[in-house]
Structure formats: structure tokens, C-alpha cells
Amino acid sequence: MKNFSLKLLSIILLGSLLFSCEQEESLQQQGLWTLSEPSLISDGLDSTILLDETTPNDNITLSWNEAESSAGFAVTYEVLIDTEGSDFSDPIISTVSSNRGQGNSVSMNYATLDEALSFSGFRAGEVANLQWAVRATSLTRTSLAVSNLSIRRFQIESLPSRLFISGTATENNDDVENAIPMRRLTNASGALSNSYEVYTSLIAGGSYKFYSQPSSQSVQYGADEEGNIQVSGTDIIAENDGVYRISVDLDTNTISLLKIDFWSMVGAPIINAWEGDEPLDYQGNGVWSASINLINTGGFLFRGNADWALVLKRVIGTPNTVAFENDAPNQGLEVEDIPSEQTGLFIVTLDLSANAYTYTFEEDNTVIQPIETPTELYLFENGVMIEQFDVNGSVFTIPTFVPMQASANYTLNSAIDGSGTSYSVNGNLADSLTPDGDKVSDVQTLLQNDNTFSVVTDRALSLVVDFDVPNITWTYYNFKLFHWIDWPDRVENVMEYVHPNTFIVTTNLTTGFNSKFISPWDFDLGSSNPTTLTGEATVGGADIVNIESDGTYTVTITLNPDYQTGSFEFVQQ
């Protein structure tokens, strides 16, 4: 009985001892212990630290005497650097100490510090008045020691190796983490330059900036008061909606915008070849594409805004990379017309996103069934038959130019009284991205239905309908009054179309000069009575020499439907 009692007492005492130890440890973990602040060492930090860009890998070292846990728990350290007077909730720099947070120091090189200060808006050469802190952590308890720190940035701003655009005006909807990359261009020797560009749409009234990284923690470029690029400058405001090429030169701190109304394919493969334009539709993210009927093989190029100064050609030695013809020498590139061996319906894509600048052809497998060919075809205006087509197999043509009005509705029908099969087209006729070209033409899909169609503006059109394809090709011409004494120095006065089949211009004319009515180079009208102010105009006629006194004249030519003959009039104002 005694032995049992002793054993029982021993067990009780041992249990009490274990409970006491567990209770003490539990109480310590619950906060009945202290954590001192680390003691910052300020040797060498009392004066401004000068960052030298000639030795970017040199270091500054921040150190401190360790903090202590009264319970002997392990302590780790985090170093924070922020602007003077901040609460360190969003510091410029946050890093653990050496030895995975257990050491009593942190070393940072000049380049890292300078970049971080640049991210925070301090300009090159500027003294940043900062504060640095060491946050000691032990279990859930922390302590913080703070001291002042002054650093002068590099005298010259370091330029980034990449550039991005982001903002409320851009296609990324101000999501900086998904900022749109810009393309870094090369210089004349082929080396990377400090010039960047991007093709993107902008929203009027929105803003944007440029970033060295797709992150808010990066160098940000805005604008100064003169509109030049500046580190930590103000937001740039988009003035108008549209798709733009935005160019940035960080050597000159300049920005330029070129509005891209459209890109088009021009050349041998398309209808009207070098006189035509097959427009591409903007898809977003710097990409344009369209389904285009390639009717021939041969060379072509991409042209912006119908402007021969904005021509993209293939970079020689590449399968499908393009570059601006005018800019190629400045980028160390050589370009050529783009060859094509394809015929048929293809989806043509021009990719001007940062990592591309390429074109591709993809066969368009969209099946458009031919329409049964009628024996006759007629054009109706507001329900009245106005023209009969000539027929050759599945192809119907009108050999003359039909004056058509924007205010009228048109239909096609297989019967002269309109009781046959009706046809329409998938859009308006005479609708072109280049309405002022010498010869303007396009192809649209023919549909078998009772819908009416129209023209976007009064025009005299040549019409060709092919039921096998099925499509309708429309064409119109613009005329110019050529006026010259020396042909190379001629003046080409653009004439305005007036319904029906009339062209008019008011311009200054000179005594003794020659004149002709020309739509280069399909129509060339002179006269058999070339010395009179009024007369008959004919294709192949003599040069008109009828100006006896210098002055301003209103000149009119009215053409017959075949455009081979007409009448002209010169009236001095």
C-alpha cells in the first residue's frame, strides 16, 4: 500500500511539473515575453550617399545590432526603404536580410537602388530624402527601428531595354500587369536602338503612359509641359479615337502619332492590280485581316491610308517579315515587293504586334455557292428598268457607265418587267477607302433575294455581274484637267463629279498652255477643235490650246456614257 502511494505521488508530481512547463511555454507564446528593437548602425550613412553610374555594381551596406526575444525565440529581419515620413505600408524597397533573413545586414548595388528610386519618381541627379527601417520578427511579434537616409541618383537616366504602353485610352483597359509591349527598332547598323513603336487603338479622352516593365513598379514615362517624353511625367491624353502608330524615341525624348485609317493590299494579285486597294479590317492588338480574292500571281505590298509614303514591303532574306520601305535603310534592312504564288480566296493577315511585323495567307474555305445563271439581267432604279446587261456565259456586263444616285434604290432582276428572279449585293456600291483614286473599283458578293441596294454617293458606274462566283464588280473613274507647257512640270487639276457624267473644276490657267481631260491612264480626251472655249471632246483628240488670257476659269466636261466622247466648256471668271 505504501509503495503504491509513493508511486501515485510521484506520478502526480511529475504531471504537475509537465503541466507547469507546458503552461509556461503556452504563456510565452501568448505574449508574456518581449522583443527588443534592432539597433541601427549609422556609420557612413550620416551624409548623402552618391550613386556613381560608372561603378553600378558597387554596394552600400545597411547593418544593425540584433533584436532579442526574452523567451529566446529565433528572430528574422526585413529591411524597408521608403520616402521620408512614410509609414512603410508600401515601401520603395522591401528585402529580407542576409542568410535568408537571419543576418544583421543587407547589401544593395548602386544600379538596383537607382532603378528603384527611378520607379518611385525621383529624377536623375536628384537627392532622394528617405528613411530606412529594420523590421524584426519573432513568431507573431514585430519591432521596428527607423533612421534617415539620403541618396543622390545617377546623373544620367538609365534607358530601359523594353517599353510598354498602358492606360485608360489603350486596348489593355489600364491593366498595367498586361501592358501592351512595344517593338524596339534597330539602327542603320542593325543594332538595337532606343526607338520604340506600337500599333494600337486609342479612346479619345483617355490617358496612357509608357512603362519599362509590365508593372506599376517600373520606370514610368509621361509627358512634360511641352509634350515631350519625361520620366515620371504627367499622363498623356488621347485627343481622338482611332488606330495609331505610336513612336517613342528615348534618345530625343520625343513622341509622335500617325493615325492609320486602314491598311490595304495593292499589287498584281488583286483586281485592278496596282491601281486597286483591297482594304484589311482592324482586329485589335495591332492585327489587320480580310478575305481577299487573289486573281493573279505576282508582287504586291501593303499600303497605309492610300499613301505611297506608307508602304510595307518584305524584308529581303525573310519568309514573311515586313518593314516600311522609307524606314528600312535607317534600320539596317533591305526590302522588296512581296511575292505571291497563290490564287483563290485567302484570308490575308498583317500582324504589326510587337513580336511579329509579319503577313500570312490562309486559304478561306468559306463556301459561296454559285447562283443559277439567268438568260437575261436588268437593272432597276426605284422600280423602273434603266439598263439591260449584255451576256457572255455566266458573266453580264453593261458596256457604258451608268449614272447612279445615292438617293435611289436599285434592284437586279431576270425579267424586263421585274417579275423574274431578284438579286442584290452585300453592301453599298461606290463605297471605297480611296474614293479619290484615278480608277476606283471593288468586288462585292451577289445575293439572290428581293432586297434593294444603293450607292453611297452619286457616281457613274461600270457594272459586271458573274453568277458563277457569284459577285458584282463596280468601277468608276475620276478625271483631271492636265495643264502644261512642259510635260514634266504639268499641273493635274482634280475635277469634281457632278451627276450625271459631268466633271468640273475652277482653277488658274495660263495663256499658251496645253490642256487635256485625263483619267490616268485609261482615258485621254482632247478635241478636234482645240482652240475654242467650247467644243467636242474625244479620246485621242488634239491637245486643247484655247487660253488667250491668264486667269481663273471654270472648266466643265460632260461625257457620253461610253466615255469616248463628250463636250467641254471653259468659262473665265
Secondary structure, 3 states (H helix, E strand, C coil): CHHHHHHHHHHHHHHHHHHHHHHHHHHHHCCCCCECCCEEECCCCCCCEECCCCCCCCEEEEEEECCCECCCCCCEEEEEEEECCCCCCCCCEEEECCCCCCCCEEEEEHHHHHHHHHHCCCCCCCEEEEEEEEEEEECCEEEEEEEEEEEECCCCCCCCCCCEEECCCCCCCCCHHHCEECEEEECCCCCEEEEEEEEEEECCCCEEEEECCCCCCCCEEEECCCCCEEECCECEECCCCEEEEEEEECCCCEEEEEECCCEEEEECCCCCHHHCCEEEEEEECCEEEEEEEECCCCCEEEEECCEEEEEEEEECCCCCEEEECCCHHHHCCCEECECCCCCEEEEEEEECCCCCCEEEEEECCCCCCCCCCCCCCEEEECCEEEEECEEECCEEECCCCEEECCCCCEEEECCCCCCCCEEEECCCECCCCCCCCCEEEEEEEEECCCCCECECCCEEEEEEEECCCCEEEEEEECCEEEEECCHHHCEEEECEEECCCEEEEEEEECCCCEEEEEECCCEEEEECCCCCCEEEEEECCECECCCCCCEEEEEEEEECCCCCEEEEEEEEC
